[in-house]
Amino acid sequence: MFKLFETQEDRLRLLNMLRTSGYKVRMHAYEYFVRNRYFVAFIHLMPSNRLAVIRGFRWNLKEFEDNVERLKSLIKRIDPNIKVEVQVD
C-alpha cells in the first residue's frame, strides 16, 4: 500500500489546497515553490520517510513566519501523522 503523498493524487490535492488558500504555487514532483506577495517557502515532501520540510529564507522572514503555520496545517490535513520540519536559510 502506498503512503500518503507517494501518489500523484495526494500531491495534486496539496497543490490545489495551496492554490485555493490564495498561494501561487509551482509543483515539481515532490517539491512546491510557494509565493504569496513574494516567495514564501519551499516545501519538499519525502513520503517514504513520512517527512515534509518547509524552508523559508531570511530575506523574506516576516512573510514566511506569517504563513508557516498555515502551510503546516494544509500538509497535515492530508497526512496528520507526517513530521513537518521548518528551516530558515
NUTIGU-908169 format. One line per field, with one value per residue (C-alpha): x, y negated, z; residue number from 0. Coordinates in steps of 0.1 Angstrom, whole numbers, padded with zeros to 4 digits. Each point is the difference from the previous one (the first is absolute). Example, Ala and Ser with C-alpha at 12.3 -4.5 7.8 and 13.67 -1.06 7.14 Angstrom:
BEGIN
c1: [0123 0014]
c2: [0045 -0034]
c3: [0078 -0007]
resi: [0 1]
// end
This chain:
BEGIN
c1: [0000 0012 0008 -0017 0017 0015 -0028 -0004 -0036 0010 0027 -0025 -0025 0026 0007 -0037 -0003 0029 -0015 -0035 0016 0012 0036 0017 0017 0022 0003 0029 -0006 0005 0009 -0022 0012 -0025 -0006 -0023 0011 0035 0016 -0012 0014 0013 -0018 0017 -0019 0017 -0029 0022 0013 -0034 0018 -0007 0025 -0012 0029 -0001 0025 0014 -0005 -0038 -0002 -0030 -0022 0013 -0008 -0035 -0007 0019 -0027 -0026 0022 0006 -0037 -0007 0025 -0013 -0036 0011 0023 -0005 0029 0027 0029 0005 0034 0003 0033 0012 0030]
c2: [0000 -0035 -0025 -0034 -0024 0029 -0001 -0029 -0004 -0010 -0024 -0016 -0003 -0020 -0021 -0008 -0007 -0025 -0017 -0003 -0014 -0029 0010 0000 0034 0019 0037 0023 0036 -0002 -0037 -0031 -0035 -0022 -0037 -0025 -0036 0012 0034 0015 0035 0032 0032 0033 0032 0033 0025 0030 -0016 -0016 -0033 -0035 -0028 -0036 -0023 -0038 -0026 -0028 -0026 0005 0012 -0020 0014 0035 -0003 -0013 0030 0030 0013 -0002 0020 0026 0003 0006 0028 0015 0000 0026 0020 -0008 0023 -0016 -0016 -0036 -0017 -0037 -0015 -0035 -0006]
c3: [0000 -0008 0027 -0003 -0024 -0019 -0025 -0024 0011 0035 -0012 -0024 0029 0020 -0031 -0003 0037 -0001 -0030 0014 0032 -0022 -0006 -0034 -0003 -0024 0006 -0012 0010 0038 0002 0002 -0004 0019 -0006 0016 -0004 -0004 0001 0033 0002 -0016 0010 -0005 0006 0009 0003 0005 0032 0009 0000 -0015 0002 -0003 -0007 0003 -0008 0022 -0027 0004 0035 0011 -0028 0007 0037 -0008 -0022 0013 0024 -0027 -0024 0027 0006 -0037 -0001 0032 -0014 -0025 0023 0037 0010 -0023 0018 -0012 0004 -0003 -0011 -0008 -0023]
resi: [0 1 2 3 4 5 6 7 8 9 10 11 12 13 14 15 16 17 18 19 20 21 22 23 24 25 26 27 28 29 30 31 32 33 34 35 36 37 38 39 40 41 42 43 44 45 46 47 48 49 50 51 52 53 54 55 56 57 58 59 60 61 62 63 64 65 66 67 68 69 70 71 72 73 74 75 76 77 78 79 80 81 82 83 84 85 86 87 88]
// end
